[in-house]
Amino acid sequence: MLSNYFTFHHIAQELNKRYAGAVIAEVYSQEKNTLCIVLYTPEPHTVTISCVARKNFIIAREGESRARKNSVDLFPSLIDAHVQSAYIDAQDRIVYVRTTDGRFILVEMFGGRANVVVCDEGGVITDAFLAKKELPGSQRTLQYEPIMLTPEQFFPAKEFFHTAFASGETTYRTLKNVVPKIGSTLAEEILFRAGIAKELMPLSQKQIDAIYTNVRIVIEHLLQPTERLAPVVYFNEQTPVTFSLIPLQQHAALRMESYDSIFTALQKLLSYGKSAESFSQQKKQVVHWIEHERTKAERTIKAVERELSESSRAEEYELSGKLLMANLSEVTKGMKSVRLENSFSGNETVVITLDPSLPPSRNAERYFDKAKRAKTAHQETLERLIVLRKRFESLSELMETAHDASTGISLKNFLHLHHEQLRELGYMTEKEQEELPPFKIFTVDGGFKVYAGKSSENNDLLTVKFAKPHDLWFHARGSSGSHVVLKIGSGKGDPSKKAIEQAASIAAYYSKMKTARHVPVAMAEKKYVRKPKGVPAGTVVIEKEKVIFVKPGLPGNE
């Protein structure tokens, strides 16, 4: 019943009771399709009007809470105007706020077409909240005074009522067509009280009489003076089910909270709804992040497993080196390959590829070097695979637990209980993300943070303002590109050789030499990097630099 005609009828009565004679001090918007009017009575009160589709509402509360930024002033001609009266349109969901100078504020609660417009005494629109350019100058037919509402206005004579229920439509649909202002919740309530199913058809005369009687009872109850009503919100455990101006027999089994004011009830409903929406969004964000990272980890594991099989050729390289050393007399410089008997295992022969520019002993050394590098790569890949599999398992456990969080409290408990684990995996809340430095951010070996500039001006900010004297600074040598900083102290101990190479690879990746196989990258402590006065953005002078050659690339999220 949030956007029901009778709800707006009682809202209009309450607005009139509270604010007749009040002064309009501010009109502004700080949320999309939502308007706020600040009234002085003489204390400040705020009337909030939502023109959001499927969520039209009007609420009023004491005080004002305008945001310091991201709000815009509206309806300047209304400032200092006095409210004369407020009332509902006799035919539609339009709340009139009439001012003492003869103007009308029309709050049109038409779902997706909801709007707030200001009209002069002749009904000409002078300003509008939405469709601000199109509507001014157009005409509205005004209801100049409130009209006393009676039950007979809302449903037809009994004879027509009986005729309508012979149309062949379902009971529920027919009732909503015959009494259009009752809405879905009240239509269901009337049928519940009459003891008739929503889909039942055809109906007996007795059943139609029962519906007619209950329609009158419900509408008479709804048309009582506002002060006689006790608005209620029904809950299924902690979740609000519906708001109603009158008790609903169909929800008698649910927990009910009653309020002394329609605005208090609506604020309660909306706060619960906002809390539920916040919970839904936060859970969706957490679960999506976990699922995304789990999928990424699974994909990386498969890639590393393939890499592992390729890095396991150390024994093959070592065998080639040993065979070459054992058969130096059979190999001469200039040969591209040689076939040798494998004296270390049976009588099989092995074809070994040679570098024709190298003597036999140097070819053998080359294979020993390749074996050593392959062993190191194989070990590093094994260690990386262990880390990735552990990450995948942690994410899988977290995903199952996160899916089970069914309330805001259980989600809060989940985030609190697994806070450290989530942080180690790289999860951050929206607030934490907003507080991050404005650079590209990576994590390299040892947990060290690496930052890369996004533009020339951003490079200056990173190097001159953000980096500390002992941080390591990187830049592709002889090429334009990002400044890159490895933050000392952001990981455990001193950065490893691998961490330094990863940071250098990031600098190479964000340079004009991104496609090269190996890129020279200058590295220095930040204290040896300075920006002379008057030089273009991103230009610096480096002292005591060291140049390392790396392959351009970004570190995997390990």
C-alpha positions as CSV (number, residue, x, y, z in Angstrom):
1,M,0.0,0.0,0.0
2,L,3.0,2.3,-0.2
3,S,1.7,4.0,-3.4
4,N,-2.0,3.4,-2.8
5,Y,-4.6,6.1,-3.4
6,F,-5.9,6.0,0.2
7,T,-2.3,6.2,1.5
8,F,-1.8,9.5,-0.4
9,H,-5.2,10.6,0.9
10,H,-4.1,10.3,4.5
11,I,-0.6,11.7,3.7
12,A,-2.3,14.8,2.3
13,Q,-4.4,15.1,5.5
14,E,-1.4,14.8,7.6
15,L,0.6,17.3,5.5
16,N,-2.3,19.8,5.9
17,K,-2.5,19.2,9.6
18,R,1.3,19.7,10.1
19,Y,2.3,22.3,7.6
20,A,-0.6,24.7,6.9
21,G,1.0,28.1,7.4
22,A,4.6,26.8,7.1
23,V,7.2,28.6,5.1
24,I,9.1,26.9,2.2
25,A,12.8,27.4,3.0
26,E,14.5,25.0,0.5
27,V,13.7,22.8,-2.4
28,Y,16.5,20.5,-3.6
29,S,17.4,17.0,-4.9
30,Q,20.3,14.9,-3.8
31,E,19.1,11.5,-5.1
32,K,17.9,10.6,-8.6
33,N,14.2,11.2,-9.0
34,T,13.8,12.3,-5.4
35,L,12.8,15.8,-4.3
36,C,13.1,17.3,-0.8
37,I,11.2,20.3,0.5
38,V,12.3,22.0,3.7
39,L,9.5,23.7,5.6
40,Y,9.9,25.9,8.7
41,T,7.1,25.5,11.3
42,P,9.1,27.4,12.8
43,E,11.3,24.3,13.4
44,P,12.7,22.8,10.2
45,H,10.9,19.7,8.7
46,T,11.7,17.9,5.5
47,V,9.1,16.5,3.1
48,T,10.7,13.8,0.8
49,I,9.0,12.9,-2.5
50,S,10.1,9.9,-4.4
51,C,9.2,9.8,-8.1
52,V,11.1,6.5,-8.6
53,A,9.1,4.0,-10.6
54,R,7.4,1.4,-8.5
55,K,8.5,3.3,-5.4
56,N,6.4,6.5,-5.2
57,F,6.1,7.8,-1.7
58,I,5.8,11.0,0.3
59,I,7.2,11.1,3.9
60,A,7.8,14.0,6.3
61,R,10.1,14.2,9.3
62,E,11.5,16.7,11.7
63,G,14.9,18.3,10.9
64,E,16.9,18.6,7.7
65,S,19.9,16.6,6.5
66,R,21.0,18.0,3.2
67,A,24.3,16.6,1.9
68,R,27.1,19.1,1.6
69,K,27.8,18.1,-2.0
70,N,26.0,16.4,-4.9
71,S,22.7,18.2,-4.3
72,V,21.0,20.7,-6.5
73,D,18.6,23.6,-5.7
74,L,15.2,23.5,-7.5
75,F,12.0,25.6,-7.7
76,P,13.6,28.9,-6.8
77,S,10.2,30.7,-7.1
78,L,8.8,28.7,-4.2
79,I,11.4,29.9,-1.6
80,D,9.7,31.9,1.2
81,A,6.2,30.9,-0.1
82,H,3.7,30.0,2.6
83,V,1.7,26.8,2.5
84,Q,-2.1,27.4,2.7
85,S,-3.4,23.8,2.5
86,A,-2.8,20.2,1.3
87,Y,-5.3,17.8,0.0
88,I,-5.8,14.8,-2.3
89,D,-7.3,14.9,-5.8
90,A,-10.8,13.3,-5.8
91,Q,-10.0,11.2,-8.9
92,D,-6.3,10.4,-9.0
93,R,-3.1,10.0,-7.0
94,I,-2.3,13.8,-7.0
95,V,-1.5,15.6,-3.8
96,Y,-2.1,19.3,-4.0
97,V,-0.1,21.8,-1.9
98,R,-1.6,25.2,-2.3
99,T,0.3,28.3,-1.4
100,T,-1.1,31.6,0.0
101,D,0.0,33.5,-3.2
102,G,-2.4,31.3,-5.3
103,R,0.0,28.8,-6.8
104,F,-0.3,25.0,-6.6
105,I,2.4,22.3,-6.1
106,L,1.1,19.1,-7.7
107,V,2.7,15.9,-6.5
108,E,1.7,13.4,-9.2
109,M,2.3,9.9,-8.0
110,F,1.8,8.1,-11.3
111,G,4.4,5.3,-11.0
112,G,7.0,5.6,-13.8
113,R,5.4,9.0,-14.8
114,A,5.5,10.5,-11.3
115,N,6.5,14.1,-11.1
116,V,6.2,17.4,-9.1
117,V,5.1,20.5,-11.0
118,V,4.2,24.0,-10.0
119,C,1.1,25.7,-11.6
120,D,-0.2,29.2,-11.5
121,E,-3.8,29.9,-10.5
122,G,-4.9,29.1,-14.1
123,G,-3.3,25.7,-14.1
124,V,-0.4,26.6,-16.4
125,I,2.8,24.8,-15.4
126,T,5.6,27.3,-14.5
127,D,8.2,24.8,-13.3
128,A,8.7,21.0,-13.1
129,F,11.0,18.6,-11.3
130,L,11.2,16.1,-14.1
131,A,10.8,16.9,-17.8
132,K,11.8,20.4,-16.8
133,K,12.2,21.7,-20.4
134,E,9.1,20.1,-21.9
135,L,6.3,20.7,-19.3
136,P,6.4,24.5,-18.5
137,G,3.7,26.3,-20.5
138,S,1.4,23.2,-20.6
139,Q,-1.9,23.1,-18.8
140,R,-3.2,21.1,-15.8
141,T,-6.9,20.9,-14.8
142,L,-6.9,21.9,-11.2
143,Q,-9.1,20.9,-8.2
144,Y,-9.1,24.2,-6.3
145,E,-10.4,22.9,-3.0
146,P,-10.5,19.6,-1.1
147,I,-13.6,17.4,-1.8
148,M,-15.2,15.3,0.9
149,L,-14.6,11.6,0.0
150,T,-17.5,9.1,0.5
151,P,-17.5,5.3,0.0
152,E,-19.9,5.6,-2.9
153,Q,-17.3,7.4,-4.9
154,F,-15.1,4.3,-5.0
155,F,-17.3,1.5,-6.2
156,P,-20.5,1.2,-8.4
157,A,-24.0,0.4,-7.4
158,K,-24.8,-3.1,-6.3
159,E,-26.5,-4.1,-9.6
160,F,-23.5,-3.0,-11.7
161,F,-21.3,-4.8,-9.3
162,H,-23.1,-8.1,-9.9
163,T,-23.1,-7.6,-13.7
164,A,-19.3,-7.0,-13.6
165,F,-18.6,-10.3,-11.9
166,A,-20.4,-12.2,-14.8
167,S,-17.7,-10.9,-17.3
168,G,-15.7,-14.2,-17.3
169,E,-12.6,-12.6,-15.7
170,T,-11.1,-14.1,-12.5
171,T,-12.5,-12.8,-9.2
172,Y,-9.3,-10.9,-8.3
173,R,-9.0,-9.2,-11.7
174,T,-12.7,-8.3,-11.8
175,L,-12.5,-6.8,-8.3
176,K,-9.5,-4.6,-9.2
177,N,-11.3,-3.4,-12.4
178,V,-14.5,-2.6,-10.6
179,V,-12.8,-0.9,-7.6
180,P,-9.6,0.4,-9.2
181,K,-8.3,2.5,-6.3
182,I,-8.1,-0.3,-3.8
183,G,-4.9,-1.8,-5.3
184,S,-3.5,-5.3,-5.0
185,T,-3.1,-5.7,-1.2
186,L,-6.6,-4.5,-0.4
187,A,-8.1,-6.6,-3.2
188,E,-6.5,-9.7,-1.7
189,E,-7.7,-8.6,1.8
190,I,-11.3,-8.2,0.7
191,L,-11.4,-11.6,-1.0
192,F,-9.8,-13.2,2.1
193,R,-12.4,-11.6,4.4
194,A,-15.2,-12.8,2.0
195,G,-13.7,-16.4,2.0
196,I,-13.3,-16.4,-1.8
197,A,-10.3,-17.6,-3.8
198,K,-8.6,-15.1,-6.2
199,E,-9.0,-17.4,-9.3
200,L,-12.6,-18.5,-8.5
201,M,-15.2,-18.1,-11.4
202,P,-18.1,-18.0,-11.8
203,L,-19.5,-16.7,-8.5
204,S,-22.9,-17.2,-6.8
205,Q,-25.0,-14.1,-5.9
206,K,-24.2,-14.8,-2.3
207,Q,-20.5,-14.7,-2.9
208,I,-20.8,-11.5,-4.9
209,D,-22.8,-9.9,-2.0
210,A,-20.0,-11.0,0.4
211,I,-17.4,-9.2,-1.7
212,Y,-19.6,-6.1,-2.0
213,T,-20.1,-6.0,1.7
214,N,-16.4,-6.3,2.5
215,V,-15.5,-3.7,-0.1
216,R,-17.8,-1.2,1.7
217,I,-16.4,-2.2,5.1
218,V,-12.8,-1.7,4.0
219,I,-13.3,1.6,2.3
220,E,-15.3,3.0,5.2
221,H,-12.5,2.1,7.4
222,L,-10.0,3.7,5.1
223,L,-12.0,6.9,4.9
224,Q,-11.9,7.5,8.7
225,P,-10.1,10.6,9.9
226,T,-6.3,10.1,9.9
227,E,-6.0,10.4,13.6
228,R,-8.3,7.3,14.1
229,L,-6.1,5.0,12.0
230,A,-3.2,3.0,13.4
231,P,-0.9,2.3,10.4
232,V,0.9,-1.1,10.6
233,V,3.8,-2.9,9.1
234,Y,3.8,-6.7,8.8
235,F,7.0,-8.7,9.1
236,N,8.0,-12.2,8.2
237,E,10.7,-12.6,10.9
238,Q,12.8,-9.5,10.3
239,T,11.7,-8.9,6.7
240,P,8.9,-6.4,6.1
241,V,6.1,-7.9,4.1
242,T,3.7,-4.9,3.6
243,F,2.5,-1.6,5.0
244,S,-1.2,-1.0,5.6
245,L,-3.5,1.7,6.9
246,I,-5.8,-0.9,8.5
247,P,-5.2,-4.4,10.1
248,L,-5.0,-7.1,7.5
249,Q,-6.7,-10.4,8.4
250,Q,-4.8,-12.3,5.7
251,H,-1.6,-11.5,7.6
252,A,-2.8,-12.3,11.1
253,A,-0.1,-15.0,11.5
254,L,2.7,-12.5,10.8
255,R,4.4,-10.2,13.4
256,M,2.8,-6.8,13.3
257,E,4.1,-3.4,14.4
258,S,1.6,-0.5,14.8
259,Y,2.5,3.2,14.7
260,D,0.8,6.4,15.8
261,S,1.7,8.2,12.5
262,I,1.5,7.3,8.9
263,F,4.9,8.9,8.3
264,T,6.5,6.9,11.2
265,A,5.1,3.7,9.6
266,L,6.4,4.6,6.2
267,Q,9.8,5.6,7.4
268,K,10.0,2.2,9.2
269,L,9.0,0.3,6.1
270,L,11.5,2.3,3.9
271,S,14.3,1.9,6.4
272,Y,13.8,-1.9,6.5
273,G,13.5,-1.9,2.7
274,K,16.7,0.1,2.4
275,S,18.5,-2.2,4.9
276,A,17.3,-5.2,2.9
277,E,18.4,-3.6,-0.4
278,S,21.8,-2.7,1.2
279,F,22.2,-6.3,2.4
280,S,21.3,-7.7,-1.1
281,Q,23.8,-5.4,-2.8
282,Q,26.6,-6.1,-0.3
283,K,26.0,-9.9,-0.5
284,K,25.9,-9.7,-4.3
285,Q,29.2,-7.7,-4.3
286,V,31.0,-10.2,-1.9
287,V,29.7,-13.3,-3.6
288,H,30.5,-12.0,-7.1
289,W,34.0,-11.1,-6.0
290,I,34.6,-14.5,-4.5
291,E,33.2,-16.4,-7.5
292,H,35.2,-14.2,-9.9
293,E,38.4,-14.8,-8.0
294,R,37.7,-18.5,-7.7
295,T,37.1,-18.9,-11.4
296,K,40.3,-16.9,-12.1
297,A,42.3,-19.0,-9.7
298,E,41.0,-22.2,-11.3
299,R,41.9,-20.9,-14.8
300,T,45.4,-19.9,-13.6
301,I,45.9,-23.3,-12.0
302,K,45.3,-25.0,-15.3
303,A,47.7,-22.7,-17.1
304,V,50.4,-23.2,-14.4
305,E,49.9,-27.0,-14.6
306,R,50.7,-26.7,-18.4
307,E,53.6,-24.5,-17.6
308,L,54.8,-27.0,-15.1
309,S,54.9,-29.8,-17.6
310,E,57.0,-27.6,-19.9
311,S,59.4,-26.6,-17.1
312,S,60.2,-30.2,-16.2
313,R,62.8,-30.7,-19.0
314,A,65.8,-30.1,-16.6
315,E,66.7,-33.8,-16.8
316,E,66.6,-33.8,-20.5
317,Y,68.9,-30.7,-20.7
318,E,71.3,-32.2,-18.1
319,L,71.5,-35.5,-20.0
320,S,72.4,-33.6,-23.2
321,G,75.2,-31.7,-21.4
322,K,76.6,-34.9,-19.9
323,L,76.5,-36.7,-23.3
324,L,78.3,-33.9,-25.0
325,M,81.0,-33.8,-22.3
326,A,81.4,-37.6,-22.6
327,N,81.7,-37.4,-26.4
328,L,83.6,-34.2,-27.1
329,S,85.7,-36.0,-29.7
330,E,82.7,-36.7,-31.8
331,V,81.5,-33.1,-31.8
332,T,83.0,-30.3,-33.8
333,K,82.3,-26.6,-34.0
334,G,79.9,-25.8,-36.8
335,M,77.7,-28.8,-36.3
336,K,73.9,-28.0,-36.0
337,S,73.1,-31.3,-34.3
338,V,74.7,-34.6,-33.3
339,R,73.3,-38.1,-32.7
340,L,74.9,-39.8,-29.6
341,E,74.4,-43.1,-27.9
342,N,72.9,-42.7,-24.4
343,S,75.5,-44.5,-22.4
344,F,73.6,-43.6,-19.1
345,S,70.5,-45.7,-19.9
346,G,70.6,-48.5,-22.5
347,N,71.5,-48.3,-26.1
348,E,69.1,-45.7,-27.3
349,T,70.4,-42.8,-29.3
350,V,69.7,-39.1,-28.6
351,V,69.7,-36.3,-31.1
352,I,71.1,-33.1,-29.5
353,T,70.6,-29.7,-31.2
354,L,73.8,-27.6,-31.2
355,D,74.7,-23.9,-31.6
356,P,77.1,-24.1,-34.6
357,S,78.9,-20.9,-33.5
358,L,80.0,-22.5,-30.2
359,P,82.7,-25.1,-29.5
360,P,81.6,-28.5,-28.1
361,S,82.4,-27.7,-24.5
362,R,80.5,-24.4,-24.6
363,N,77.4,-26.3,-26.1
364,A,77.6,-28.7,-23.1
365,E,77.8,-25.7,-20.7
366,R,74.8,-24.2,-22.4
367,Y,72.8,-27.3,-21.7
368,F,73.9,-27.4,-18.1
369,D,72.8,-23.7,-17.8
370,K,69.5,-24.5,-19.3
371,A,69.1,-27.5,-16.9
372,K,69.8,-25.2,-14.0
373,R,67.3,-22.6,-15.1
374,A,64.7,-25.3,-15.8
375,K,65.1,-26.7,-12.3
376,T,64.7,-23.2,-10.8
377,A,61.7,-22.5,-13.0
378,H,60.2,-25.9,-12.1
379,Q,60.6,-25.2,-8.4
380,E,59.1,-21.7,-8.6
381,T,56.2,-23.1,-10.7
382,L,55.6,-25.8,-8.1
383,E,55.6,-23.2,-5.3
384,R,53.2,-21.0,-7.3
385,L,50.9,-23.9,-7.9
386,I,50.8,-24.7,-4.2
387,V,49.8,-21.1,-3.4
388,L,47.2,-21.0,-6.2
389,R,45.6,-24.3,-5.0
390,K,45.5,-23.0,-1.4
391,R,43.9,-19.8,-2.7
392,F,41.3,-21.8,-4.7
393,E,40.4,-23.9,-1.6
394,S,40.0,-20.8,0.6
395,L,37.8,-19.1,-2.0
396,S,35.7,-22.3,-2.4
397,E,35.1,-22.5,1.4
398,L,34.3,-18.7,1.5
399,M,31.9,-19.0,-1.4
400,E,29.9,-21.7,0.3
401,T,29.7,-19.8,3.6
402,A,28.8,-16.5,1.9
403,H,25.9,-18.1,0.0
404,D,24.5,-19.2,3.3
405,A,24.3,-15.6,4.7
406,S,20.6,-14.9,4.6
407,T,20.3,-11.7,6.7
408,G,22.3,-8.5,7.2
409,I,23.4,-9.8,10.6
410,S,24.7,-13.1,9.3
411,L,26.5,-11.3,6.4
412,K,28.0,-8.9,8.9
413,N,29.2,-11.8,11.1
414,F,30.6,-13.5,8.0
415,L,32.6,-10.4,7.0
416,H,33.8,-10.0,10.6
417,L,34.8,-13.6,11.1
418,H,36.6,-13.9,7.8
419,H,38.0,-10.3,7.6
420,E,41.7,-11.2,7.7
421,Q,41.2,-14.1,5.3
422,L,39.4,-11.9,2.8
423,R,42.0,-9.1,3.1
424,E,44.8,-11.6,2.4
425,L,42.9,-12.8,-0.7
426,G,42.6,-9.2,-1.9
427,Y,39.0,-8.3,-1.1
428,M,38.2,-4.7,-0.3
429,T,34.9,-2.9,0.5
430,E,33.7,-0.1,-1.7
431,K,34.9,2.4,1.0
432,E,38.4,0.9,1.0
433,Q,38.5,1.0,-2.8
434,E,37.5,4.7,-2.7
435,E,40.4,5.4,-0.3
436,L,43.0,3.7,-2.5
437,P,45.6,5.9,-4.1
438,P,44.6,7.0,-7.7
439,F,47.1,4.7,-9.5
440,K,47.1,1.3,-11.0
441,I,47.9,-1.1,-8.1
442,F,49.5,-4.6,-8.2
443,T,50.8,-7.1,-5.7
444,V,54.1,-8.8,-6.4
445,D,56.2,-11.5,-4.7
446,G,56.3,-11.2,-1.0
447,G,53.0,-9.2,-0.8
448,F,54.7,-5.9,-1.9
449,K,52.5,-3.2,-3.4
450,V,53.5,-1.7,-6.8
451,Y,51.9,1.4,-8.1
452,A,51.9,2.6,-11.8
453,G,51.0,6.1,-13.0
454,K,48.1,6.5,-15.4
455,S,49.2,9.7,-17.2
456,S,52.0,12.3,-17.2
457,E,50.3,14.3,-14.5
458,N,49.6,11.1,-12.5
459,N,53.2,10.1,-12.9
460,D,54.2,13.4,-11.2
461,L,51.8,12.7,-8.4
462,L,53.1,9.2,-7.9
463,T,56.8,10.2,-8.0
464,V,56.8,13.6,-6.3
465,K,54.0,13.3,-3.7
466,F,53.3,9.6,-3.1
467,A,56.6,7.8,-3.2
468,K,58.9,7.8,-0.2
469,P,62.8,8.2,-0.3
470,H,63.6,4.5,0.0
471,D,60.8,3.2,-2.3
472,L,62.1,1.6,-5.6
473,W,61.3,3.6,-8.7
474,F,61.1,2.1,-12.2
475,H,60.8,3.4,-15.8
476,A,61.3,1.9,-19.2
477,R,64.7,3.3,-20.4
478,G,64.6,5.3,-23.6
479,S,60.9,5.1,-23.9
480,S,57.8,7.0,-22.7
481,G,55.6,5.2,-20.2
482,S,54.4,4.9,-16.7
483,H,56.4,5.7,-13.6
484,V,56.3,2.6,-11.3
485,V,56.9,2.5,-7.6
486,L,57.5,-0.5,-5.4
487,K,56.6,0.5,-1.8
488,I,59.2,-0.6,0.7
489,G,57.5,-1.9,3.8
490,S,54.3,-2.9,2.1
491,G,55.5,-6.6,2.2
492,K,57.5,-8.7,4.5
493,G,61.2,-7.9,4.8
494,D,63.1,-6.7,1.8
495,P,61.7,-7.2,-1.7
496,S,63.0,-10.3,-3.5
497,K,64.7,-10.4,-6.9
498,K,61.5,-11.8,-8.3
499,A,59.5,-8.9,-6.8
500,I,61.9,-6.3,-8.3
501,E,61.7,-8.1,-11.7
502,Q,57.9,-8.1,-11.5
503,A,57.9,-4.4,-10.8
504,A,60.3,-3.7,-13.7
505,S,58.0,-5.9,-16.0
506,I,55.1,-3.7,-15.1
507,A,57.1,-0.6,-16.1
508,A,58.0,-2.3,-19.4
509,Y,54.4,-3.3,-20.0
510,Y,53.1,0.3,-19.5
511,S,55.6,1.7,-22.0
512,K,55.9,2.2,-25.8
513,M,58.1,-1.0,-25.8
514,K,55.3,-3.2,-24.5
515,T,55.5,-5.6,-27.5
516,A,59.3,-6.1,-27.2
517,R,60.7,-9.4,-26.0
518,H,63.1,-7.7,-23.5
519,V,63.0,-4.2,-22.3
520,P,65.7,-2.2,-20.5
521,V,64.2,-0.7,-17.3
522,A,65.9,1.9,-15.2
523,M,65.6,1.3,-11.4
524,A,66.6,3.6,-8.5
525,E,65.6,4.5,-5.0
526,K,63.1,7.3,-5.2
527,K,65.5,9.7,-3.4
528,Y,67.7,9.7,-6.5
529,V,64.8,10.7,-8.7
530,R,64.0,14.4,-8.9
531,K,61.8,16.7,-11.0
532,P,63.6,19.9,-12.2
533,K,61.5,23.1,-12.2
534,G,59.8,24.0,-15.5
535,V,60.1,20.6,-17.2
536,P,57.0,19.0,-18.7
537,A,54.7,16.7,-16.7
538,G,56.2,13.3,-16.2
539,T,59.8,14.4,-16.8
540,V,62.4,13.5,-14.2
541,V,66.1,13.3,-13.7
542,I,67.6,10.0,-12.3
543,E,70.9,9.5,-10.5
544,K,72.5,6.2,-9.5
545,E,70.2,4.1,-11.7
546,K,70.6,0.4,-12.4
547,V,69.3,-1.1,-15.6
548,I,67.7,-4.5,-15.7
549,F,66.3,-6.3,-18.7
550,V,62.8,-7.9,-18.3
551,K,60.0,-9.2,-20.4
552,P,57.0,-6.9,-20.3
553,G,54.0,-8.3,-18.4
554,L,51.7,-7.9,-15.4
555,P,51.9,-10.2,-12.3
556,G,49.3,-12.8,-11.9
557,N,47.0,-12.5,-8.9
558,E,48.6,-15.2,-6.9
